[in-house]
Amino acid sequence: MKKFPKILIVVLVVIIGIVVLKDVLIKSAITTVGSSVLGAPVKIEKFALRVITQKVHIKGMVVGNPKGFPEGPLVDIPEIRVDFDLGALLKGKLHLPLVVFDLKEVVLIKDKDGNMNVDALKVAQVKEEPAEKEKEEEAKPKKKGKAMPMQIDELRLNVERVILKDYGLGEKPTILAYEVGLKDKVFKNIKSPEHLATLVMVQAMGPAGIKGAAIYGAATILGAAFLPAGVVGVLVGNDSSTAEYATDYNGLYDASLSIVKEAGTLKSEDRAKGVIKAKVDGSDVAIKLEETPEKKIQVTISARKLMLPKPEIAGGIQYQIGERL
């Protein structure tokens, strides 16, 4: 009788170990497959699989830059929610009735030669095969180890911000930030990881006005032909970008001042009033620092060129301030 509690404890430990190991193994598999599909490092902070409810919850997914570009994130996805079909999975098919992507930030980099980080992704290298070759491939015996068939019925995509870093003018890039109003944009009938990856990237790039990138050609071939003309995304705000920082006033002011001096020409500054004015990329930029009731520092940046609002320039400066701090 005394042995029974010990056996029970051992059984419970084994069960808990299997549950924990299951998530670890699947998390590892996703990062490995994702890195292979994209040709860039993929990391995941947390992964949870719920068999009974048939749901997957992923937190902190980051896709790094491909080889040849600076280290750092290309895509930052704080949260992914997935509904999966257990019955289909048991039959060898990955059927996902619903996938929700909450994408915080995409960082597009253009090097001095005009090459883009997104074009260096493996999914952007897809080339259209002649119809004859496709028929030959279909006639060949199916190889063992072939990728599991995939079907996403509905994808809901949210995109918060797109950053463009252009090194075309020198070692220090011109940085533009686009606050994108893409909320619950729905796409249906996605049939491969490559299709999913190109669709997400094309939708994110549209608001930055990037055209002619290889990723668009790949998207067309893979059946994700959502080109810039059809992009749904609006710039939030008129000509300004506002953010709050939990830091000291003088440090924030110095960082703001340093960034506009590096990016353009300083016109005037008043530390006591928290006002900085400058000329950046041909636009008139004004930065205003104010303390909030919560003892944080609010930074409002506006940018206009020939009386027209330039929120991407204001957002680019705001992004650099955040990075500097």
FENZIWO-V904915 format. One record per pair of residues at least 12 apart in sequence whose ideal C-beta (glycine too) atoms are under 6 Angstrom apart, sorted by the first residue. I is the first residue (numbers start at 1). J is the second residue. Records with the same first field share a line. If there is no record, write none. Layout:
I=J + J
This chain:
23=47 + 49
26=49
27=44 + 47
31=44
37=193
38=121 + 122
39=66 + 121 + 122
40=63 + 64 + 66 + 121
41=64
42=63
43=62
44=58 + 61
45=59 + 60
46=59
54=84 + 86
55=83
56=82
58=80
59=79
61=77
62=76
63=75
65=117
66=120 + 121
68=120
69=109 + 117
73=107
74=107 + 117
75=106
76=104 + 105
77=103
78=102 + 104
79=102
80=101
81=100
82=96 + 99
83=97 + 98
84=96
93=149
94=148 + 150
95=151
96=152
97=153
98=154
99=152 + 155
100=156
101=157
102=158
103=159
104=160
105=161
106=162 + 204
107=163
108=164
109=165
110=166
111=167
112=167 + 168
116=213
118=201 + 215
119=213 + 214
123=194 + 197 + 198 + 218
124=214 + 215 + 218
126=218 + 221
128=221
150=192
152=190
154=188
155=187 + 190
156=184 + 186
157=185
158=183
159=180 + 182 + 204
161=179
162=178 + 180 + 204 + 207 + 208
163=177 + 319
164=176 + 208
175=316 + 320
176=312 + 316
177=315 + 316 + 319
178=207 + 208 + 312
179=236 + 315
180=207 + 233
181=234 + 236
182=233
185=232
194=222
195=222 + 223 + 224
198=218 + 219 + 222 + 224
199=224
201=215
202=219 + 226
206=228 + 231 + 233
207=233
211=228
235=311
237=311
238=309
239=302 + 303 + 304 + 309 + 311
240=300 + 302 + 314
241=301 + 314 + 315 + 318
242=300
243=299 + 318
244=296 + 298
245=297
246=296
247=325
249=297
252=297
253=271 + 289
255=321 + 324
256=276 + 287 + 321
257=276
259=320
260=278
263=280
264=278 + 279 + 280
265=279
266=278
274=288 + 289
275=288
281=313
282=305
283=303 + 305 + 310 + 313
284=304
285=303
286=302
287=301
288=300
301=314 + 317 + 318
302=314
